Amino acid sequence: MRWLVVLIAGIGLSFGSAAQAAPSTPHTLDRAHVLFETTRDEIEAASVELQAVTGIELFVVTVPRLGDRSAREVALDLPVWDSTRDQVVLLLAMNEREVRIEASPSLSRHVVDADWTAIIQSRMLPKLRSGRHGAAVRAGVDAIALRLQSTGHPSPIGRLLGDPRALRDMVFVLVAGLLVMFAFNPARHFRMVRGRW
């Protein structure tokens, strides 16, 4: 009987440790370990607020290097990437000194490539060139969130609650999205803008 109590206690401790080890900032994948905890917390807060207002998911990913893979391959391999959702990924490759903003195709009618390029060039690259990685990421996240909020791109739930015609529109968008998925290669279902510091 005593061994059973010990076993149950051990399992409980294991689950407790796993819960503590769970990331508190799911919108950040800092694989290059260049972001402070305070920076990750700020990214998380901004991402949660952006998703609540617009329904768009914003992720920040840092990688040590791209290796022999292209940016497209790295992006499609990210565990956070889902081409069926409204998403933006801010990606930093430290070895190649490159920064990219990748967005779902559903956002292309709201934000053009020139907007992403302007954010990279004016808000991020000056800070990256001076080695201020955290400041560059925070500036990029703030600029991306501001740009997306200014598009008037409401969340699907907000549209449903605010407009009885929204359900019809969403069904139309869903059918159109399915047709696009079958008509095009899934590997092409995102846009990418890049910069180098």
C-alpha positions in Angstrom: 0.0 0.0 0.0 2.9 2.4 0.9 4.4 1.9 -2.5 1.1 2.9 -4.2 1.1 6.1 -2.2 4.7 6.8 -3.2 3.9 6.1 -6.8 0.9 8.4 -6.9 2.9 11.2 -5.2 5.7 10.7 -7.8 3.2 11.0 -10.6 1.8 14.2 -9.1 5.2 15.7 -8.8 6.0 14.8 -12.4 2.8 16.5 -13.6 3.5 19.5 -11.4 7.0 19.9 -12.9 5.7 19.5 -16.4 3.1 22.2 -15.7 5.8 24.6 -14.4 8.0 23.8 -17.4 5.2 24.7 -19.9 6.0 28.0 -21.7 4.3 31.1 -20.4 4.8 32.9 -23.7 3.3 30.6 -26.4 3.6 33.4 -29.0 7.4 33.4 -28.8 9.8 30.6 -29.9 13.2 31.9 -28.9 15.3 29.1 -30.3 18.4 31.4 -30.6 18.1 32.4 -26.9 18.5 36.1 -27.6 15.4 37.5 -25.9 15.1 38.3 -22.2 12.1 37.1 -20.2 10.7 40.6 -20.0 10.8 40.9 -23.8 9.0 37.6 -24.2 6.3 38.7 -21.7 5.8 42.0 -23.6 5.5 40.1 -26.9 2.9 37.8 -25.3 0.9 40.7 -24.0 0.9 42.4 -27.3 0.0 39.2 -29.2 -2.9 38.4 -26.9 -4.3 41.9 -27.3 -3.9 41.8 -31.0 -5.7 38.5 -31.3 -8.5 39.7 -29.0 -9.0 42.8 -31.2 -8.5 41.5 -34.7 -8.5 37.6 -34.5 -4.9 37.7 -36.0 -2.2 35.6 -34.3 1.2 37.1 -34.1 4.3 35.0 -33.4 8.0 35.9 -32.9 10.5 33.2 -33.8 14.3 33.4 -33.5 16.5 30.6 -34.9 20.3 30.3 -34.6 20.6 29.6 -38.4 18.7 28.6 -41.4 21.2 26.0 -42.4 20.7 24.4 -45.8 17.0 25.2 -45.7 15.2 28.2 -47.3 13.1 30.6 -45.3 10.0 29.0 -46.7 11.0 25.6 -45.5 11.8 27.0 -42.0 8.5 28.8 -41.9 6.4 25.9 -42.9 8.2 23.7 -40.4 7.3 25.9 -37.5 5.0 24.3 -35.0 3.0 27.5 -34.7 2.3 27.9 -38.5 -1.2 27.1 -39.8 -2.0 28.4 -43.2 -5.7 28.1 -42.6 -5.6 30.8 -39.9 -4.9 34.6 -39.9 -1.3 34.7 -38.8 1.8 36.8 -38.9 5.3 35.4 -38.1 8.2 37.7 -37.3 11.3 35.5 -37.9 15.0 36.3 -37.0 17.8 34.1 -38.3 20.8 35.1 -36.2 23.6 33.5 -38.2 22.4 34.9 -41.5 21.5 38.2 -39.8 18.1 38.2 -41.6 14.7 39.3 -40.4 11.4 38.3 -42.1 7.8 39.0 -41.8 5.6 36.2 -43.1 1.8 36.6 -43.3 -1.1 34.4 -44.2 -2.5 35.1 -47.7 -5.8 36.1 -46.1 -4.1 39.3 -44.9 -2.8 40.4 -48.3 -5.8 42.5 -49.1 -5.3 44.4 -45.9 -1.6 44.8 -45.7 0.8 45.0 -48.8 4.4 43.9 -48.9 5.6 47.5 -48.8 4.1 47.9 -45.4 6.0 45.0 -44.0 9.2 46.2 -45.7 8.8 49.6 -44.1 8.4 48.1 -40.7 11.6 46.1 -41.1 13.6 48.9 -42.6 12.6 51.7 -40.4 11.7 50.1 -37.0 13.9 47.0 -36.8 17.1 47.1 -38.8 18.7 50.2 -37.1 18.3 48.4 -33.7 19.4 45.0 -35.0 22.6 46.6 -36.5 23.5 48.0 -33.0 22.9 44.6 -31.4 19.7 45.5 -29.6 17.8 42.4 -30.6 15.1 42.7 -27.9 14.4 46.3 -28.7 14.2 45.5 -32.4 11.7 42.7 -31.8 9.6 44.9 -29.5 9.6 47.7 -32.1 8.6 45.3 -34.8 5.8 43.7 -32.8 4.4 47.1 -31.9 4.5 48.3 -35.5 3.0 45.1 -36.8 0.2 45.2 -34.3 -0.5 48.9 -35.0 -0.6 48.2 -38.7 -3.0 45.3 -38.4 -5.3 47.1 -36.0 -5.5 50.0 -38.4 -6.8 47.8 -41.2 -10.2 47.4 -39.5 -9.8 43.6 -39.7 -12.3 42.5 -37.0 -12.3 39.0 -35.4 -14.7 36.4 -36.9 -16.5 36.3 -33.6 -17.0 40.1 -33.6 -18.4 40.0 -37.1 -20.9 37.3 -36.1 -22.1 39.1 -33.0 -22.3 42.5 -34.7 -23.8 41.7 -38.1 -26.5 39.1 -38.9 -25.2 39.0 -42.5 -21.8 38.0 -41.3 -22.6 34.2 -41.1 -23.4 34.2 -44.8 -20.1 36.1 -45.6 -18.1 33.7 -43.4 -19.6 30.7 -45.2 -18.6 32.3 -48.6 -15.1 33.0 -47.3 -14.8 29.4 -46.0 -15.9 27.9 -49.4 -13.6 30.2 -51.2 -10.7 29.3 -48.9 -11.3 25.6 -49.5 -11.3 26.2 -53.3 -8.0 28.1 -53.0 -6.5 25.3 -50.9 -7.3 22.7 -53.6 -6.3 24.9 -56.5 -2.8 25.9 -55.2 0.1 24.1 -53.6 0.0 24.5 -49.8 3.7 25.3 -49.8 2.8 28.6 -51.4 0.2 29.6 -48.8 2.1 32.5 -47.2 3.8 35.7 -48.2 7.3 36.6 -47.0 9.2 39.9 -46.7 12.8 39.9 -45.7 15.6 42.2 -44.5 19.2 41.8 -43.6 21.0 43.6 -40.8 
